Amino acid sequence: MRIDTKSVRYGAFILTAANICSQILGFIYRIALSRLIGAEGMGLFQLVYPFYSLSLTIATSGICVAVSRLSAEYAALGNYLAVRLLIRRAVVVFFMIFLSLSVLVFLFVDVIAVHFLGDERTKLAIFAMIPVIFFTGIENIHKNFFYGTKNVNPPALSDLLEQIIRMGAVLLLLYFLLPRPDEQMLVIIVTGMLICEIFSSTFLRAIYVKKIRKMPAGGEKDPHMTSKLGKIAVPISFTSLCNNLLSSLIIIIIPRRLVLTGMTQSEALSTFGVLFGMTIPLLNLPSALIVGLGLVMVPKLSENLALGNYNDLRSKISRAITTTSMFVLPAVAVMVPLGPQLGMILFRQAAEERFLLPLAVGTVFAIYMVILGNILNGLGKQIKSAANFLVGNLLELAITYYFTAVPWIGIYGYVIASISTTFLTFMLNLYAVSKVAKLKIQWERWFIVPALSAVLAALCARLVFLHAEQTFGGGTALVMALIIAAAVYLGVVAFQGTFSKGTATAKV
């Protein structure tokens, strides 16, 4: 049987498989990193990361979405000349933005380090991040070209190799160069990041050049290309900037607000590092199961829109939501009863048990909201998607700012903010998708049945672990619990027939 390498299923499978491997490697990397630099070191590095993500958002977010959408549209219409010109134009625009950003960073690095990030020790790392941003931007533009033209193999392979190189470079550098002052420690980590980004960007660029040479010569220049690029990129860049800025502010203010509860700076950074460097990454691990789906949905939905295949469009949306539920809900659910044990095995420090259940709920809503946001982007409603995220982030910032400084609430303030705002954004995106695609929301099939099945699987996992731990030990008991949970979940959903039903959905 011939495999359709251009299908959504194939693309999602390849990207998901690659992402699972990358996440596993990344998790191992994070474990080793936390052991080398400690909780306070992880907290300090988490302060630097918002600068990186914010800068990357400014330089590439809108451009990358535009490349994915427009390359899909041009390729669907057989206009390969326009595809070539699109990538050239995208690279030029990115380079201009990057140069402007670099100048601003050099001029205001002290303000960024001291007043924005709140720690002067981050100054050298900020400078070191500038070339990382450049190579990551080039890499992301070419990744989205491959997503748009339904060739997922190069970015999938690139992600795997990048993770391996990052692990090797960062950990080896730290192993041989530590102990060092905190400022130099951060620069060592960023240098390892730079090495892997240079490789990834060069690797994808080489494959892109080879791919372009093999493309048909047909097509014509699109006189409206710049306008189309701007209409997609500008609003997305603006709203993504606002959203990323708000997300960064949330991360930055948490240690400062915790100090107001009576904690020392070191205690606040350690609490922050445990939550954001260990507990939340543990809960986010299941997102690897579905991230590839979001990446391939945008170009595929754009292609359906361009060709007028509305029934197929609605079917793909329904299938995407169902698939998200099938994989993510049970994976997150079992993290709640088994999270402390996983934390001890992986980090030599138990995950914060008191946060696991509420943050697991927030994680589920967050994954749904991202998938639905990608669907809106594919439907050409990128402004609506970005606006929904903006509303959620504004509310999250306000709740976090107020409650984390209350002595008897503290870090729970962020937990409250996370649950409430991810749920709000999830609902806004869901109803927007339903309205735009004229799609009936299937509450029972999409959410209720898989959620109840996941809870049952989690309860079974807990019971198996408690009974097996004393006899077989924690590690073996953990594996047994996960196997039983998977079997129970698959058995229940198979009995219900939830995922064997047709995916065609009724119009509203």
C-alpha angles and dihedrals in degrees: 000000000000116000117226102227091186096058125108091238093054093045093047091046095051094045092044092049091048092046093049089053090045091048092050091049090044091050091051088048091051091049092051091044093052090050092050099046103022132222095300091049090051089050091051092049090049087058092057095046096070089062090054095047093043093050092047090050092053093049104040118006099095094034093054094050089048092050092050094048099040096043088053091050095046093045091049089054093045093245099139094159088063090050091057093047091047094060092047091051093046092053092049092050091048092050092053092050091046093053092050091048093049092053091051092050093051091049097046105028092121092052091048094048100041106029103026103034093025098222127086090206089077095065099094091044090055091057090046091052094062097080089041089058091051097053093041090054093052089047094051095049091055092043090057091048088059092046090051094050091045096245103129099161098085096051091042092053091043092054092052095048091044092055092049092049092046091052093048097043099044098040095044092048091049093044094054099034104041137131095062136140114280093255092056092043090059092048090052090055092047091048089057089050090052093054093055094044092052089054095047096048093047092046095050093043091054092050090045092055090049091048094048092054090056095049119107114264094230126114140066139247115277107225089199096051095107091048092049091047091051095046090056101033103042100055092040092048092048096047092039088052091052092046094046092046090053092047090049092049090052091055093044097049097049097079090043093051092045089057087061089061090063101272122133118241090255093050091048092050091047093050089046092047094050092049100042099027099043118007100043094043088052091055092043092056093091090059086077087072093066110021093098090059092060093051095053096040096071098059093037094053090044089053092050090050092050091051096039095240096150098158091053089046093056091045092053092050092052091047092049093054092045092049091049091054094045095056107025103044098058092039093054093040094059090050089070101063094030099038098098092051092046090050092052093048095046105032102019083237125087116248111248098273094193090062100042100086099044094041090047089058090049091048092055092051090046093054092049091048092052094048091048090046090055089050091053089051089052089051090055093253097117093137091055091048093049092045091054091051089048092055091049095048093048090053092045091052092050095048094044093048094051104038102039090063092054106101097221093046106037115146089006085076089072091047091054090048093048096053097043098045099042089051091050093049091045091055093046091051093044094053091043091054090046092052098043096044094037087235127158113232108239100204098174098045098038101040121358103055096043091045094052090045090051092051090051090050091050092051091050090049091054094049093048092049094049092050096042100042097077093046103040105018131250100288096049092042090052093053091047091050093051092049093049092046091052092048093049093048095048090046094052096047091045089053091049091047090219097144097036094062120102116274098219110118132205120248118247 
